[in-house]
């Protein structure tokens, strides 16, 4: 913890502004639903992206009870944004405030297509769970289940327009790497 100063950096004849960073001690953050045996949470990596830039959306379902085979996210549609699922759902274990949870995680890449406020609607998840909801993983010998329908909180982003000094075509990227190869590899070139 403390305050740190990052000096200006010179690049291509221009100087950046110095930055002051304040670091605070880590604390266990309270998630909505934390302490419940089953809850959902959605978060984005950026709150104020540029139009057409990529925003990573991560949705996690936390469970401290038996979940049966029927467990699926509802399709996600975001008005004025392209939505691309990233890979398959992941599953892992974690501990929050001393309680063990299984986690089902799904990630999306969103590409806002219009500047202004972008609303990511509540993300739905449907599953069958052990009907006792005691919060344990004990098996029910009668296999009684109940359906659960979860929804995350809706999220809002403030999408910035393309910068005035950006060229055409507009390619919003954090990094860009271009690679060129000559074929065939045995090509003969004459210098001069």
C-alpha positions, 0 to 999 in steps of 0.5 A: 500500500502507498502512493507511487509516482510513474515518471513521464516517458519519452517516445518518438519525440513526445513525452507522456504525463507523469502518473500518480498511482495509489495502492490500497490493501486488498480486501475480500470483496462482497459479491451480490449473493455471497453467502448464498449456496447459489448465485451469479455474477457478471463483470467486464474488463472495461467500463468506458471502451471505444466504439468497435473495441473489444470488451471482455465479459465474464459471467460466473455461477457460484454454487455450494450445492449439488448441481445436476446435468441441466445447467446452461446459460441463456443466449446473450443478445446485446443491442448495438453490440456484436457478441462472440462467445469465447471458448467453452464454459470452464469449471473450477473451485474457489473459496469466498469468505471461508466457504468453498464454491464450485464455479461455472464460468463463461466468457464473451467478447463484446464489440460495441457498435455505437457510442453512448450508453450500452446496456448489457442485459441481465444474463440468465442461467438455468439449472436443476439443484438438489431440492433441499438447498441446505448448501451442501453436496450431500446426495439425496437418495430420492434424487429430488431436484428443483429448478433454479433460474438465476439472473445477473445484474445488468451492466452499463458501459459508456462507449466513447466515439472514435477519436477525432485524430484516428485515421481510416480505417479505424482499428481499435486495438491494444496491440497489433502485430503484423507478420509477413512471410515470403513464399517460396522461402527460396526466392531470389532477389537482386539488390540494387 
